[in-house]
Amino acid sequence: MFSQPKPEEKPYSLSANKQRFLSLANHDSHYLKAKDLPALIAHYEKKHNIKIYMNGTSPFGKAQLQQNQDVIQRFIDRLKDPQTKYFDFFSAHWVAKNYHMANLDTYAISSMLLTPFYDVYDEIHSRIKPFLDKNGWILQNVMPEQERRLNDVCASLSCKDLIDKNIKKYIKSKKYDMDNLCLDKDQAIEEIKNIQSQLKPGELVGYIYTNNTRTIEKHFEAVIISNSNIFKPIYWMSSNEKCITNDDFPNMPMCSTLPLILENSVKHNAQGGGIECGTMGLSYLKELLKESAKQFKEFCMSLPYYDPWGTLKYFFFPSPQVLRYSQSSLFNKALLAALEPTDKDIEITHKNNIYKIKTFQNMLNETINHAYVKVTDSQQATHLLQILPEFRKRWIAEYEKMEKKRNLMDGDPYNLYLAYKTNQMQKLVKKHSEEKAESYKPLTI
C-alpha cells in the first residue's frame, strides 16, 4: 500500500486590507497617542479574553494618579489665592540676574532678552532683593511671614498686570498638566509590583507604561507580569529614565540582542522607525497573551547569561509570530541564527555586512561554567540546554510560517507589517470615537 502524499501547502496571500495598504502611495506609520490606548486595550481584551493594564488604571494606580492630580490642584488653588499667588509664581519662575539658560520656561522672570519680564526685570530685582540669596535666587524654605511679605511686595509692583496675565496663562498650563499627567516611572514600577502581588500562579497580564502621560505621544514601554517575574519582550535603546530596565527589576528577562550580536552591531532592536513603540508594544502583548498565553508558554524562553561584568541577566527569546511586527530583518536573522546547534559563534550576512552571533547553546554552556566558578545554581541553564533541541525544532517551524507572511510586506527601508498595524489601530480608534459620539447624540422628537 502506497502512503498518501502530503497535500501541497497553500501559498500565503495578502488580505484585502493589506493589499489596499500596500497600494497606497504613503506607507507612513501613525504615532499612537496615550489617549488612544484605553479603546484599543478594551478591543483586544474583549476579542482575546486577555488583561492589559495601562499605567494608572489599576486600583493602586488610580489612587496614585488622584494624589498626583491633587498636588497640582493645590498648587493651582494657591495661584488663584491673592495671599499666595505671587510668592508661588516667583518661586517657580524667578531666574537670577545675568544667569543664562539654554531652555528657559515660557514664564521665566529673567534678565535675558525676549523673555516676558525683560523690560521690567531691573525694577522687580530691586524691590525683591531682600528676599534673594547670595546667588540671586529666591530664598527657599522661608517662614510664612517672609512668604507673605514677598507676596505683598510683588502685588505692589508697577508691572502687576503683566504678572497677573502670566499667572493666568500658567494656571491654564497647569490644568493641562493635570489632565495629561499619569504616573512617573517610580510610581509605575510600584503599580507593577502591586498588580504582581495580586496575581495567581500561572496568571499573566500585560502592562503599558506611557512615560507619565494619558493623552499625548511619548515613548511607551510594554511588559508582561506574572506572580513570580516581570518580562520585557521588546527592547528599546532609550535612556533609563524612559525605560523599564534590569535596574528596576534585576531578574527581568529582556529581548535585547546586545548579548547575541557580537560584532558590527548596528541594530539591536526590532523597531526600526522612531514612532511605532506603542503599536509594537501593544501588538506584542496581544499576541503573547491571547489563547491562554499559548505563544508565551510554548514559543518563548528566558535564558540566563552573565554579562561582561559578571552579572547574571536573562535574555527573553520571543515567539516567532511576534517577529512579523519587527521592522528589522537583521534582528530576526540574529534570533534565528542564535538557535544554531553549536557552541561556536557563527556569522550571518545582512546587506553585505557580516555579523558574528553568539548561539544560545554557547550562551547556556558559558552560564553553566560561570555558575560552577561562582558556586551558584546552574540547574536552570542545564534544563534549558536539555530541552533546547525540541524547542528549536518547534520554533523554527513556526518561524518559517511567519517569515512567509512577513516577506509579503517587505518595504524600504523597513518591513511594512508594523506600519500597516499602526494604520489598523488608527482605524479602530477612529471607529470607537465615532461610535462614542453617536451614542451621545441627543434624542430628537
ZAKE-232038 format. One line per field, with one value per residue: x, y, z of N, C-alpha, C in turn. Coordinates in steps of 0.001 Angstrom, whole numbers. Atoms other than C-alpha are relative to their C-alpha. Layout:
N
nc1 = X/...
nc2 = Y/...
nc3 = Z/...
cac1 = X/...
cac2 = Y/...
cac3 = Z/...
cc1 = X/...
cc2 = Y/...
cc3 = Z/...
This chain:
445
nc1 = 858/-783/409/597/-896/464/594/-872/304/506/-829/634/416/340/1410/404/-424/-1444/-212/363/-1048/-1202/270/-47/-1266/-620/17/-492/609/676/-546/1082/106/417/1458/538/-214/1150/893/-689/-133/1340/286/-758/425/1274/-180/-899/139/-1276/1/-1118/135/-730/-395/973/1372/314/436/-1179/-403/1005/-197/-1231/308/799/-933/-769/891/276/-1159/105/1179/-343/-868/884/770/-881/-220/1216/181/-796/-942/-1131/-277/-1227/-1123/-144/-407/-1397/-818/-89/-506/-1049/-1328/-1008/-437/-1098/-118/479/355/319/1425/839/1411/787/365/-1206/-229/-1429/-584/-357/786/1148/814/1165/-215/-1300/37/286/-771/-803/912/392/-1183/-296/1047/34/-1367/-115/504/-871/-1196/-1250/-162/1023/1218/982/-316/799/437/158/1095/1251/-11/-796/792/1051/-613/-396/1235/501/-898/272/1340/-49/-873/674/273/918/896/-772/-155/1308/265/-802/508/1189/-486/-667/1076/552/-952/26/1224/-326/-865/820/790/-884/-960/375/-940/-1398/-574/-28/1380/396/-651/765/1277/-292/-202/1297/751/-642/293/1375/176/-77/-1005/380/759/-839/667/-876/-62/-605/-454/57/-890/689/1013/1242/593/-840/-981/-1301/-500/764/-645/941/-510/941/-130/484/-74/-1370/-1018/394/-649/9/-162/-583/-1037/-210/-1240/352/-588/563/1101/1204/179/-17/-1250/-460/-225/1299/343/-1281/118/933/-513/219/-349/-1037/-967/-1348/-872/-27/-755/-1282/-802/707/1377/635/1364/208/1406/932/599/-943/422/-99/1291/892/-165/1299/648/-759/180/1352/108/-712/790/1185/-395/-575/974/1221/94/-556/-1458/-604/-1311/-921/-341/-547/-973/-917/-936/-850/-1303/-955/-1358/-791/-502/-1468/-413/276/1331/961/1156/862/386/1342/70/1433/630/-181/1128/-125/-1067/519/85/-1355/-362/-1400/-286/-1207/446/575/-1066/-869/699/23/-1363/-361/505/-857/-474/-1461/-616/-841/665/204/89/1098/-189/1190/-305/-1436/-773/-111/244/-320/1116/-174/1159/560/-694/-1250/342/393/-1194/-808/690/-257/-1395/-71/669/-901/-1088/568/655/1432/855/23/1055/869/-700/-139/1315/287/-875/574/1245/-242/188/1411/488/-529/763/1345/-107/-363/1168/890/-696/99/1347/49/-847/711/980/-696/-685/970/148/-1309/-22/-1294/-1112/448/1171/1179/1044/302/648/1387/670/280/1161/1171/339/560/1380/765/204/965/1304/451/376/1256/1067/196/699/1356/774/279/900/1284/1192/839/1438
nc2 = -1192/-1234/-1064/-1160/-1175/-1136/-1053/-1155/-1145/-1138/-1203/-1072/-1162/-1163/-351/-1173/-1206/-186/-378/-1425/-790/4/-751/-1432/-674/-329/1097/-511/508/-949/-74/295/-903/664/-41/1055/1319/645/616/1128/1052/586/809/1261/771/647/921/1116/408/-243/-1164/-924/-1240/-1228/-559/-864/510/956/-730/-658/-1073/-1069/-754/-779/-1051/-1011/-755/-882/-1078/-830/-869/-1108/-797/-861/-1054/-908/-752/-1039/-997/-799/-688/-1246/30/910/257/-613/737/1290/-224/-438/1130/974/-517/-1004/394/-934/-996/369/1461/349/1411/346/298/-643/293/-1071/-1040/-368/-1393/36/-1190/349/-632/714/652/-875/-1043/-614/-1462/-434/854/-786/-524/1124/429/-959/75/1286/355/547/1384/820/521/-620/271/-715/795/-146/803/1209/413/-1191/9/-554/-1454/-427/344/-1008/-1272/54/-28/-1376/-827/324/-504/-1461/-382/-725/960/995/506/959/1197/671/599/1214/981/614/952/1088/829/769/1056/993/779/950/1008/847/864/857/808/1357/415/-37/1347/642/352/1114/1211/415/545/1342/881/191/914/1315/605/499/1020/1399/744/281/-1116/-961/-1218/-963/-1333/-1016/-1224/-1066/-1102/-1084/-728/711/-562/-304/984/93/1366/934/1268/1105/1155/1033/217/1236/-150/247/-735/-988/310/-1102/698/-882/-864/-1259/-675/-1343/-303/752/-758/276/1441/940/716/947/-725/-54/1394/654/1306/-128/332/-1036/421/-833/831/-382/1154/923/-548/-272/-929/-772/-23/-1267/-19/941/94/362/-1212/-741/-1393/-731/-348/1160/747/315/1040/1245/510/528/1176/1095/450/693/1301/893/317/613/1464/426/-235/1152/-344/-293/1227/1054/-446/-983/593/-933/662/-691/-202/-954/-1090/-114/-385/1121/-103/935/-633/947/-399/438/435/-140/948/-399/-762/-1441/-547/-581/-1436/-553/-770/279/1377/400/441/1339/919/250/922/1315/541/359/1344/1013/958/11/-801/-1016/-1167/152/-1262/-185/-1148/-831/-1204/16/-73/1275/-129/1187/266/1006/895/276/1164/-541/-854/836/701/-990/-272/1147/-99/-1141/389/939/-808/-855/899/-313/1033/50/948/-554/15/1406/447/-651/615/1314/-128/-900/609/113/-1372/-520/604/-586/-1449/-256/321/-1152/-1143/95/-444/-1446/-709/-61/-1081/-1276/-358/-606/-1412/-652/-1387/-654/844/972/819/-850/655/-818/-1225/396/174/-1332/-524/745/-498/-1342/191/464/-1168/-875/653/-121/-1401/-252/701/-727/-1248/377/362/-1224/-882/-189/513/-1018/395
nc3 = 0/102/-921/658/5/-800/836/208/-868/767/-168/-754/790/-818/-148/787/-723/189/1398/130/-654/841/1232/-300/289/-1276/-961/-1278/-1224/-878/-1359/-936/-1140/-1229/-96/864/-590/-655/981/614/-1017/-191/1193/-41/-1176/326/1124/-308/-1406/-663/-881/173/-765/301/-1307/-641/133/-1062/-1197/-575/903/-33/-1244/155/965/-697/-847/891/418/-1184/-214/960/-329/-1149/531/739/-1000/-551/1066/96/-1276/-53/-1130/265/1411/482/-585/675/1384/-1/-445/1091/1275/-105/465/-505/968/900/109/1336/146/1390/156/-1006/190/622/-974/-733/-393/302/623/1383/1048/573/-1031/-233/-1012/283/-113/-1375/-908/-949/-1028/-865/-735/-1082/-1021/-723/-358/-1364/-57/834/-669/462/1429/742/153/-1081/-1183/-139/-1338/-827/-962/548/-11/1149/1174/126/346/1414/785/-24/817/1416/318/113/1113/1080/1082/-561/1051/792/-835/-68/1318/121/-967/611/1001/-712/-558/1125/333/-1089/194/1066/-617/-859/876/799/-757/-407/-1035/397/86/-1321/-362/870/-519/-1185/473/517/-1157/-647/858/-109/-1318/-26/1025/-397/770/1383/572/717/475/642/-618/864/-674/1004/-358/-711/772/310/1214/1162/455/-656/77/-822/-343/-198/-742/-417/-1439/-608/-1455/-460/742/1009/1267/959/1278/1011/-542/719/-406/-443/-1295/-1115/-588/771/180/-1121/228/-1011/-1258/-682/-307/319/653/1122/1331/1008/1355/585/710/-414/-281/1136/1134/-650/783/1034/-506/368/-517/-1093/-370/1065/562/820/52/-1257/-600/-38/-1247/-596/808/-138/-1354/-151/873/-672/-1157/514/554/-1005/-1039/525/-41/-1300/46/694/560/-1094/-722/848/995/-586/-950/-745/-98/-884/503/-775/832/-110/-1354/-899/-584/583/621/713/1357/372/1388/289/912/1400/548/-252/826/1239/-240/-5/1188/296/411/-716/-1329/144/395/-1161/-895/649/-13/-1377/-285/620/-1014/-69/-1060/626/569/1443/732/944/889/185/790/292/-1238/-709/-1437/-782/-912/-1048/-29/-1325/-550/-537/-1131/-1142/-481/-725/-1269/-883/-440/-929/-1246/-702/-573/-1040/-953/-22/580/1463/354/1026/1281/390/460/1282/990/314/777/1129/1326/324/114/1261/1094/12/229/1395/829/-81/589/1461/357/-221/950/1279/-113/-158/1239/918/-381/93/450/-52/-463/-989/274/-193/-792/-1177/480/272/-1294/-562/724/-459/-1340/178/447/-1166/-870/675/-83/-1387/-224/703/-736/-1261/352/407/-1194/-769/726/-685/673/642/15
cac1 = 0/1320/1316/-784/1296/1121/-1194/641/882/-1185/864/210/-1684/-2315/-5685/-7679/-6855/-3116/-3298/-5092/-2435/426/-1282/-1176/1466/2149/3090/3930/3302/888/2169/-51/-1240/-1756/-5408/-5835/-4792/-7979/-10118/-7503/-6881/-10634/-10908/-8156/-9274/-12764/-11612/-8947/-10068/-6831/-5938/-3723/-3218/-2350/-402/-2673/-5694/-5359/-6963/-3468/-2627/-5886/-5245/-1694/-2950/-5503/-2734/-695/-3674/-4386/-842/-1343/-4835/-3492/-826/-3492/-5559/-2571/-2010/-5599/-5319/-4230/-2441/-91/-171/2736/5023/4341/4700/8000/9322/8636/9944/12443/15876/18960/20302/22609/22024/21683/19920/19532/15927/14072/10436/7690/7079/10697/11248/14668/17022/17529/16347/12956/11743/8347/9766/12952/11867/10829/13393/15587/12618/11485/15024/15499/12189/12630/16391/15898/14277/17162/20054/23710/23467/20436/17756/14556/15211/13987/12110/11157/8856/5171/5772/8537/6320/3524/5874/7323/3786/2781/5849/5127/1467/2531/4837/4015/4060/1372/-922/1825/2405/-1327/-1584/1219/-179/-3479/-1596/409/-2760/-4102/-911/-1100/-4698/-3452/-731/-3344/-5462/-2439/-286/-269/2359/6080/8485/8912/5141/4621/7132/5216/1974/3539/4634/1147/-500/2019/1257/-2369/-1788/-2338/286/198/-1753/-279/-1253/190/1212/1964/3964/3357/6056/3687/1043/-2595/-3090/-78/2610/5677/7873/5753/7097/5423/5956/4269/3627/3406/3133/6842/8560/8371/9170/10148/9507/10784/13949/14273/17597/16465/17510/16965/14673/12222/12638/11898/15239/17133/17933/14208/13645/17042/15762/13613/14267/14663/14769/17957/20266/23254/24486/23937/25306/28977/30431/29281/26170/24304/20753/19817/16054/13033/11690/13413/11366/11057/7315/5999/6798/3169/1810/4609/4268/505/788/3360/1201/-1875/-54/1751/-1305/-4050/-5218/-4332/-800/-47/2796/4330/4263/5232/7422/9209/12199/14108/17801/20265/23632/26449/27260/30912/30938/29873/26283/23626/20961/18176/17531/13891/13581/10243/7774/8178/4706/5525/8536/6277/5951/9748/10906/14457/15291/18717/17013/15048/18073/20112/17459/17138/20909/21185/19281/22013/23076/26717/28981/30849/29940/28506/28411/25434/25332/22896/23056/26662/27720/28918/27708/29084/26331/26607/24344/22019/23757/27042/25393/23903/27162/29031/26393/26859/30640/30254/27847/30361/33129/30842/29474/25891/22982/23249/20139/18029/20651/21224/17485/17146/20097/18342/15038/16641/16731/12975/12233/14436/12519/9106/10241/11824/8720/6619/9248/9138/5369/5737/8511/6374/3680/6150/8036/4838/5002/8587/9302/12130/13885/11730/9281/5768/3888/4186/3301/173/-627/-330/-2876/-5251/-5075/-5761/-8913/-10037/-9564/-11491/-14331/-14509/-14615/-17414/-19445/-18922/-20034/-23076/-24122/-24039/-26333/-29419/-32764/-34856/-38656
cac2 = 0/3367/6183/9167/12159/15185/17866/20814/23755/26641/29774/32670/35604/39078/40079/42716/45257/44649/44844/48203/49460/48407/50101/53460/55986/56731/53951/56182/54865/56554/57670/56100/58579/57620/58665/56011/53164/52642/51949/49672/47778/47281/45973/43384/42388/41636/39944/37717/37427/38913/41561/44572/47492/50974/52715/54425/52158/49553/50430/51192/53271/55214/56178/57308/59267/61037/62013/63435/65459/66682/68070/70145/71231/72535/74479/75927/76945/78847/80544/81789/82999/86698/85861/83313/83537/85967/84141/80786/82204/83939/80868/78767/81164/83647/83489/85066/88212/87601/83856/82465/79174/77397/76375/78908/78129/80260/82234/82858/86097/86645/89411/87610/89321/88233/86810/88168/90238/91504/95168/95238/92852/95548/97108/93722/92811/95992/95504/91810/91940/91356/88013/86738/84530/85356/83865/85934/83237/83362/82198/78671/77287/80715/81354/82165/85817/86177/84435/86929/89925/88823/88224/91760/93333/91541/92580/96262/96217/98551/95512/93718/93456/91710/89325/88574/87935/85376/83755/83172/81539/79476/78254/77192/75233/73542/72500/70928/69163/67836/66470/64940/63563/59918/58069/58716/55794/55127/55148/52843/50373/50370/49797/46835/45355/45873/44168/41334/40776/40026/37541/33823/31247/30902/34136/36590/40194/42949/46441/49582/52470/55751/57911/59999/60929/59994/61927/62640/60732/59628/56578/53672/50552/47130/44332/41072/40441/37044/36381/35492/37701/40611/40049/42700/41189/44238/46223/49880/51696/54714/56431/54609/57438/56453/52665/49870/48120/45472/48176/48284/44504/42713/39297/40649/38871/41412/40924/42843/41415/43015/39634/37993/40291/40397/42455/45135/45631/48428/47485/45883/46314/45219/48740/50482/53679/56293/56354/52778/51816/51996/49909/47352/47049/46566/44103/42015/41911/40921/38113/36721/36737/35504/31877/31495/32799/29909/31694/32898/29451/27331/29520/31911/31203/33083/32242/33074/34556/36518/39949/41086/42352/39000/39987/37312/38510/36946/37083/36969/34946/35878/33740/33678/35156/38496/38856/39654/43099/43516/46231/44891/41783/41769/41472/38429/36837/37217/35455/32626/32204/32071/28778/27030/23822/24749/26058/28207/31737/31868/34526/35865/38310/41187/43903/42999/43251/40285/39864/37447/35815/34003/30935/30064/26727/28572/31082/28362/26398/29562/30219/26711/27226/30651/29194/26456/29021/31249/28246/29141/27102/26048/23847/26216/26567/22794/22143/24683/23118/19745/20994/23340/20831/20161/23854/24752/22383/23771/27400/27213/25545/28482/30989/29726/30255/33742/34693/33859/36233/38952/38826/39768/43113/43985/47681/50192/50856/48781/45917/47422/44953/47210/50346/48528/47647/51306/52203/49446/50654/54194/52963/51148/54339/56375/53845/53894/57713/57759/55171/57127/60374/58616/57312/60865/62316/63918/62360/64319/64228
cac3 = 0/-1003/1553/667/-459/1813/468/-1021/1310/26/-657/1663/203/1494/2870/1008/3735/3410/-378/-113/2287/0/-2958/-1180/-2134/1543/3978/6929/10430/12815/16214/18861/21494/25133/24854/22125/24414/26503/23411/21844/25076/25576/21997/22418/25912/24624/21422/23003/26644/27963/30551/29818/32198/31039/33803/36286/35656/38406/41774/43120/40035/40136/43757/42908/39892/42070/44503/41607/40425/43966/44226/41069/42143/45468/43544/41224/44249/45655/42277/42435/46036/46278/49548/47951/44143/43654/46054/44357/40843/41644/43475/40396/37729/39141/37436/38999/37292/34319/34629/31125/30472/27141/27766/29885/30529/28988/32198/33245/35173/33629/32505/29203/26041/24622/27945/29122/32012/30330/30276/33951/35400/36989/38782/40094/41133/43163/45015/45915/46618/50383/49533/47363/48459/47826/44316/43368/43658/45711/49266/49918/52928/54236/57187/56498/57424/54796/52278/52968/52730/49362/48079/49143/47513/44207/44376/44590/41548/38652/36324/38363/35317/33347/36234/36577/32838/33011/36139/34302/31430/33901/35625/32247/31556/34981/34267/31050/33038/35450/32589/30843/33648/34642/36689/36671/36314/40046/40540/37542/38989/42287/40355/38537/41866/43307/40315/40573/44263/43405/40579/40986/39917/36125/35626/33105/32365/30201/31281/29261/30714/28873/30479/32586/30029/29489/26250/24025/22115/24058/24306/25587/27309/27441/29962/30902/34587/36280/40003/40100/37490/35038/31343/28804/25348/23429/23992/23048/23050/25033/28249/31533/32648/29913/30043/32474/32931/34881/37417/38216/38127/38356/37190/34354/31015/28175/24424/23734/21079/22836/24163/20752/18044/18931/16082/13633/15793/14005/15026/18318/18359/16364/15898/13029/12901/15602/16371/16444/20066/21256/18390/18664/22434/22339/19421/21291/24422/22435/20617/23648/25936/23585/23554/27250/26554/24168/22372/25618/27204/24182/21969/24338/26534/29245/29058/31856/30890/32509/31110/30663/34258/35695/36469/35939/33500/31460/27730/26593/23396/21766/19842/16044/15486/17132/14843/11920/13555/13538/11156/11206/9184/10863/14248/13057/11392/14570/16672/14153/13945/17734/17651/15647/17493/18035/20787/18303/17285/13783/11095/9168/6270/6053/3380/2558/6203/8249/11844/14408/16509/19832/19920/22784/23162/23656/25985/28207/28373/29367/32029/33453/33568/35212/37761/38603/39132/41199/43120/42184/40860/37196/37228/35114/32368/32352/31981/29141/27351/27510/26074/23520/20603/20758/21334/18350/16075/17076/16993/13525/12074/13312/12220/8637/8550/9987/7586/4540/5793/6755/3442/1612/3415/2505/2066/2003/4336/6741/6525/6363/8573/11625/9647/8462/12078/13123/10430/11539/15135/13955/12219/15396/17426/14845/14811/18611/18639/16073/17995/21213/19540/18071/21485/22881/20238/21834/21031/18563/18770
cc1 = 893/-521/-530/995/-594/-599/947/-448/-422/899/-769/-365/-411/-1509/-303/459/1487/309/-335/1082/1243/-197/46/1362/781/-155/508/-745/-734/611/-1154/45/-459/-1526/-660/-10/-1243/-934/639/142/-1338/-362/701/-366/-1283/184/766/-80/1338/-140/1272/-304/777/352/-1060/-1427/-338/-510/1150/404/-961/163/1238/-210/-795/877/816/-833/-300/1141/-76/-1190/273/881/-826/-807/832/283/-1217/-221/872/1049/1259/454/1317/1220/235/478/1465/922/221/775/1087/1351/994/522/1234/254/-644/-210/-394/-1505/-821/-1458/-746/-224/1206/75/1510/457/396/-961/-1084/-780/-1103/243/1329/-5/-184/838/752/-873/-379/1173/286/-1013/59/1392/134/-423/834/1196/1248/253/-1096/-1287/-939/387/-960/-369/-133/-1173/-1248/-15/802/-738/-1064/578/425/-1234/-545/852/-301/-1366/-6/875/-803/-382/-959/-919/694/172/-1310/-336/755/-426/-1226/401/618/-1023/-600/923/15/-1263/199/869/-819/-838/870/822/-540/890/1424/566/-8/-1395/-500/613/-738/-1357/194/160/-1327/-874/544/-380/-1389/-269/121/1105/-516/-766/964/-837/1033/-55/716/298/147/889/-769/-896/-1227/-571/924/909/1270/538/-800/805/-1059/683/-1128/288/-538/116/1428/1053/-645/795/-126/264/596/1007/111/1272/-320/606/-703/-1170/-1320/-350/-53/1154/280/317/-1291/-454/1206/-119/-898/663/-359/453/943/993/1442/880/156/862/1329/835/-881/-1477/-653/-1382/-176/-1474/-895/-613/1038/-327/50/-1314/-921/-7/-1343/-708/712/-205/-1356/-189/691/-835/-1214/354/432/-1006/-1235/91/677/1526/744/1393/1029/495/732/1139/913/904/798/1324/943/1360/709/527/1517/499/-356/-1340/-951/-1204/-785/-402/-1393/-25/-1469/-534/211/-1111/120/1052/-497/-166/1379/263/1410/190/1265/-354/-527/1059/892/-653/-35/1377/412/-476/858/601/1521/472/856/-850/-134/-135/-1217/300/-1323/413/1505/882/-16/-126/319/-1060/388/-1252/-494/688/1316/-266/-319/1196/926/-617/251/1421/195/-594/889/1119/-506/-695/-1471/-747/-4/-1138/-880/653/161/-1314/-321/846/-550/-1238/176/-201/-1471/-637/417/-834/-1373/57/282/-1166/-988/617/-137/-1379/-105/742/-675/-1033/696/639/-934/-190/1338/-125/1395/-138/-437/-1129/-1247/-1098/-405/-681/-1472/-777/-317/-1230/-1285/-448/-626/-1463/-891/-320/-1049/-1408/-574/-475/-1338/-1175/-317/-774/-1448/-865/-372/-952/-1318/-1164/-795/-1426/-724
cc2 = 1242/1028/1187/1169/1124/1061/1184/1155/1184/1216/1065/1146/1116/192/1229/1295/268/408/1471/882/81/803/1508/583/266/-1173/441/-636/1117/-96/-189/972/-796/-36/-1041/-1361/-621/-706/-1236/-1163/-693/-914/-1350/-855/-777/-1073/-1249/-487/79/1221/803/1269/1116/623/957/-503/-1108/778/752/1200/1163/861/886/1161/1119/855/979/1199/948/970/1210/886/930/1166/1027/871/1128/1083/884/859/1259/-3/-819/-31/596/-717/-1301/174/396/-1139/-999/527/1066/-576/1067/916/-481/-1504/-413/-1507/-255/-156/591/-350/1254/1178/509/1501/192/1313/-263/664/-953/-836/973/1150/746/1502/481/-767/815/574/-1098/-395/930/-97/-1293/-437/-549/-1466/-951/-496/621/-211/630/-775/231/-911/-1184/-238/1181/-167/615/1522/551/-277/1068/1333/38/62/1428/928/-212/551/1513/496/703/-938/-1102/-590/-1036/-1314/-783/-710/-1318/-1068/-709/-1036/-1226/-948/-877/-1162/-1088/-855/-1032/-1126/-993/-973/-1024/-972/-1376/-391/178/-1415/-722/-448/-1164/-1305/-505/-575/-1412/-994/-298/-956/-1419/-709/-618/-1090/-1402/-695/-332/1116/1014/1187/895/1347/945/1252/1098/1200/1241/852/-875/451/6/-1165/127/-1400/-875/-1286/-1065/-1133/-993/-322/-1384/164/-165/832/1030/-322/1199/-570/843/914/1246/648/1451/213/-775/724/-337/-1488/-745/-953/-1024/680/70/-1386/-860/-1327/29/-405/1102/-508/1014/-913/365/-1198/-954/505/539/1032/721/169/1351/108/-1065/-197/-206/1223/782/1482/655/200/-1204/-748/-401/-1125/-1334/-613/-639/-1257/-1207/-550/-796/-1405/-974/-430/-737/-1532/-564/48/-1162/317/233/-1294/-1022/446/1123/-708/1105/-694/792/157/1006/1078/137/361/-1072/53/-961/772/-1055/578/-553/-316/-62/-1087/461/914/1495/628/500/1516/664/735/-323/-1473/-516/-532/-1432/-1033/-367/-985/-1405/-652/-454/-1392/-1100/-919/-113/856/1124/1190/-199/1371/1/1235/733/1283/197/221/-1356/255/-1319/-162/-1069/-871/-200/-1196/430/824/-826/-762/941/310/-1126/64/1145/-377/-933/778/829/-792/409/-1073/87/-883/522/-51/-1427/-535/593/-600/-1354/117/846/-666/-101/1382/591/-492/656/1477/292/-305/1159/1232/3/423/1518/748/127/1126/1363/453/642/1487/736/1418/569/1291/-1117/-863/784/-628/868/1305/-271/-127/1348/603/-705/471/1380/-87/-468/1156/929/-581/122/1418/321/-667/716/1293/-285/-294/1218/945/170/-552/1138/-532/731
cc3 = 0/997/-788/6/835/-904/-117/882/-856/217/768/-939/947/63/-842/670/-204/-1435/-231/595/-884/-1281/221/-342/1279/971/1368/1167/727/1399/978/1178/1236/111/-899/689/645/-978/-625/974/215/-1172/71/1207/-303/-1068/405/1450/739/903/-216/798/-696/1343/539/-59/986/1208/670/-857/-1/1245/-94/-966/653/905/-834/-440/1161/278/-935/330/1173/-454/-774/961/598/-1043/-215/1243/42/1100/-292/-1460/-495/550/-756/-1442/-73/431/-1131/-1200/104/-437/444/-1109/-761/-65/-1321/-98/-1453/-210/1149/-247/-467/935/785/277/-57/-616/-1441/-982/-509/1025/422/963/-204/279/1439/1013/1050/1113/996/891/1180/1139/815/465/1423/104/-881/797/-636/-1493/-854/-251/1177/1165/122/1470/970/958/-626/-68/-1186/-1309/-253/-457/-1464/-890/-83/-867/-1482/-436/-196/-1150/-1095/-1155/459/-1081/-874/767/41/-1315/-151/1009/-563/-1051/672/620/-1094/-368/1069/-67/-1104/554/825/-830/-733/841/345/1174/-510/99/1352/419/-845/479/1240/-406/-547/1147/709/-804/156/1298/62/-1041/584/-787/-1402/-676/-611/-457/-662/705/-964/813/-1043/312/449/-888/-193/-1338/-1219/-401/830/-237/966/198/227/753/255/1458/351/1511/513/-725/-928/-1260/-937/-1392/-1118/684/-870/515/323/1381/1105/650/-695/-48/1325/-255/1085/1324/810/450/-393/-746/-1233/-1315/-998/-1356/-631/-696/358/338/-1177/-1145/535/-741/-1018/369/-239/623/1073/315/-1214/-663/-770/-75/1369/738/237/1328/614/-729/162/1380/198/-844/617/1161/-453/-480/1080/1063/-523/40/1250/-3/-661/-533/1092/655/-869/-904/501/1009/678/294/897/-687/909/-945/201/1392/1037/692/-716/-531/-774/-1348/-294/-1485/-393/-935/-1447/-502/258/-896/-1345/144/-22/-1304/-473/-365/673/1380/-79/-367/1182/965/-585/60/1392/386/-611/1072/31/1169/-569/-462/-1506/-642/-905/-834/-163/-693/-162/1227/688/1498/690/1097/1020/49/1431/653/639/1259/1251/561/765/1352/1001/548/993/1346/815/695/1175/1103/173/-770/-1535/-502/-1135/-1381/-514/-563/-1373/-1118/-451/-891/-1259/-1370/-425/-174/-1336/-1183/-123/-394/-1473/-933/-7/-646/-1519/-490/117/-1086/-1364/12/19/-1304/-1016/276/-43/-538/111/803/953/-554/412/860/1198/-398/-300/1310/638/-669/423/1379/-88/-421/1152/938/-599/94/1407/293/-647/708/1303/-252/-360/1214/833/-713/749/-817/-620/-96/-1094
